Amino acid sequence: MSMQVPPVARAEMMIRRPAAVVYGAFVDPAVTSRFWFTRGSQRLEEGALVTWFWDMYGASAQVSVKSLEPDRRIQIEWPTPVEWTFTPRHDGSTTMVVITASGFTGSDDEQVAQAIDAMGGFSLTLAGAKAFLEHGIELNLVADHNPDAHVKPDA
C-alpha cells in the first residue's frame, strides 16, 4: 500500500516575544547562531543563496530564500520547501511560530523518515529559540543532540 498523502513535517511553539523580534531572530544569523546553526553566510534576503553551517558536525547547507514577509513569513528551499509563519497573539507580546517542511523525496519509507527527522530538528530549533529569546539562555540543543557525531578538530 502506498501513501495517499505525502508527509509534511510541522513544528510549532509560542514564544513570548513580539513577532518582529522572533522573525528577526530567524533572519539574522548573528542571532540564529545562538540557538540553531553555528554561523550563516549572510542575513536572509529575498532571492539570496545563503549558507548555514553546523561546524560541530562539519556540515553546511545551501538555502535559497524564496520569499520574505517581514514579521510574518519566511519561505526557503533547503532543498525542499520550508516555511516559517509568525502569528502575533492577541496581546501583541507573544508570537506563535509554525515551521512546515514538505516535498520529501524517495520511497514512502524514506519520505516518512525525512519528515520525522525534520520535525525533530525543527522542534529542537524552536525550543532553543524560545529559551534564548525569552530568557537569554543558550541550551546547545542542536550540538548536544548527537555529540558522538561531532567532528574532531585537527590535533
N, C-alpha and C positions, 0 to 999 in steps of 0.2 A: 504494500500500500504506500502510495506517495503522498507527500504533503499537499493539502488543498490550498493552504495559505502560507506564503514564505514567512520565516521567522523575523521578528522585529525585536531588537533589544531596547528596553526603556528603563531609565533610572530617573528618580525624581527625589527632590529634597527641598524643604523650606529652609531658607537662610534668612536670618534676622538682620538683614541689611537692605537698603533701598536697591531697586533694580539697577540703577546707574552704577552703583558700587560693585554689584555682583557681575554684571555684564562686563564692566571694565576689568575685573579680575581674570576673566577668560580671554580677553582681547590683548592684554598686556603681559608679555612673557616674564617681565620682572616680578609680577605678582603671581602668575600661574605657576612659576617655578618654585614657589613657596609651598605648593600643595599637590603638584602633579608631575610635570616633567622637570628635568634639571635646568634646561635652557631652551630658548627658542631663537631663531634667526632674526625675527622682527615681530612687531605688533601685527595682529590680523588686520588686513586691509582688503576690501573687496577686489577680487581679481588677482591677488598676490599668491605666490607659491612660497610657502613658509616651511621651514624645517624645525621639527621638535626633536629634542634629544633626551634620552634617558641614559645618562653617562654610566650609572651604576650597572646597567645591563649591556653597555656597549651597543645600544640600539638608537635608531633615529627613524623618523617618518616624515615624508614629504606630504604636506597638506595643501590642497587647493581651496582657497577661500572663494566660495561661490556667491554668498550674499550676506550682508550685514544690515541689520536694522537696529541702530543704536538703542541700547537699553531694553530691547525686545527679543531679538533673534540673531542667531549665527548659523549659517549653513556652510559646510565644508564637504570635500570629498577626501576620504582617508582610508583606503582607496574607495570605500563605499560611502554613500551619503550618511552624514551625521548632522543632526540639527539640535541646537540648544534653544529653548524658549525661556524667557524670563517674564513672569507674570507678577506684577505688583499685587500684593494683598490689600485688603480694604484699608488697613492702617497706613499704607504708604512706606512703612519702615521695614517690611518683610517682603521677600520675593520667593515665589515658587519657581524652581528651576527644573526643567524636564529635558533630558538628553535622550534622543531617539536615534538609533542606528539601524540601517536596513541595507538591502541589496547584497546579502551574503551569497557566496558562490560555492560551487562544489556539489557533492552528493547531499541528499537530505540530511544525513547524519552530520556531515561536515558543516552545513549551514546552521544546524541547531547548535553544534559545539561552538561555532564562531559567535552566535548570538548570545549564548550563555557567558562566554568569555568577555564579550563586550559589555554586557550588563554588569558583570562583576567588576570590571575595570572602571566603568563609569560610576558605579556605586561607591567605590573607594575614592574616586576623584571628588565626588560631591561631598562625601563625609569629610575629606581633607579640606575642601573649600569652606565648609561650614565651620570647622574648628578654627581655621585660620582667620576667616573674615569676621566671625563673631567674637573670638577670644584671643586672636593673635598667636595661637598655638600651631606649631608645625608638627603634625603627627607622624610624618615619614611613612605613610601607609603604603605608597607605591613601592618605595625602596624596601620596606620590611615585608612586603607580600611574598617575595621569593628571594631571600638573602643568599641562598645557595647558588643562584644564577648570576650573582654579581661577578663582573669581570675583575680579575686581579690586576692591580697596577703593576707595570713592569718593575721588577726589583733592581 
